[in-house]
């Protein structure tokens, strides 16, 4: 995989990495919005592993879904987070960086690799935003998630001075 110029904006980094964002972010499944801006911060509501065709990645990690598969699901969630940001801003180049992620894993009681799973999202964001994509994070297991999805992640981003 090619390594993008470390100073390249997110749009060029995505292209260099050969990453296509989903055509549209998944619609919220409740009474909330995908993205809320306050000052120079953008809060992205919890997103799930929803493929472009609407298919949900479901199951209990550690029981019927492997940690490796769930890590790929977390990567998909990061793509959906970026899609929500793109939809809200019209692009990603006004984003200065990633502040924090909160990752939830629909895990069996004995599963212990929550950070490994959420790294699927963290590593993608670091690839897209470079050093500015390295963020604070919490990752833990929960007894269930909506629609039995494997992973849910919410995020906080910082906007640059030239952002819309």
NORDA-V68318 format. One record per pair of residues at least 12 apart in sequence whose ideal C-beta (glycine too) atoms are under 6 Angstrom apart, sorted by the first residue. I is the first residue (numbers start at 1). GAP is how many residues later the second one is. Records with the same first field share a line. If there is no record, write none. Layout:
I = GAP ; GAP
This chain:
2 = 14
4 = 12
6 = 124
9 = 84
10 = 82 ; 83 ; 118 ; 119
11 = 81 ; 82
13 = 115
14 = 114
17 = 110
21 = 58 ; 61 ; 62 ; 65
22 = 30 ; 61
25 = 55 ; 58 ; 59 ; 62
26 = 24 ; 54
32 = 13
34 = 50
35 = 49 ; 53
40 = 118 ; 119
41 = 115
42 = 115
43 = 113
44 = 37 ; 40 ; 111
46 = 106 ; 108
47 = 30 ; 33 ; 34
48 = 101 ; 104
49 = 24 ; 27 ; 28 ; 100 ; 101 ; 102
56 = 91 ; 93
57 = 16 ; 93
58 = 90 ; 91
59 = 91
60 = 46 ; 48
61 = 44 ; 46 ; 50 ; 89
62 = 45 ; 46 ; 49
63 = 45
65 = 85
67 = 46 ; 49 ; 50
70 = 47 ; 80 ; 81
71 = 46 ; 49
73 = 77 ; 78
74 = 43 ; 44 ; 46 ; 47 ; 77
75 = 45 ; 49
77 = 44 ; 74 ; 76
78 = 43 ; 46 ; 47
81 = 74
94 = 65 ; 66 ; 69
95 = 62
96 = 62 ; 63 ; 64
97 = 32 ; 35 ; 61
98 = 27 ; 31 ; 35 ; 37 ; 59
99 = 36 ; 57 ; 59
100 = 35 ; 36 ; 56
101 = 34 ; 36 ; 52 ; 54
102 = 36 ; 52
103 = 15 ; 36 ; 50
104 = 38 ; 48
105 = 12 ; 36 ; 46
106 = 39 ; 44
107 = 34
111 = 30
114 = 25 ; 26 ; 27
115 = 24
118 = 21
121 = 32
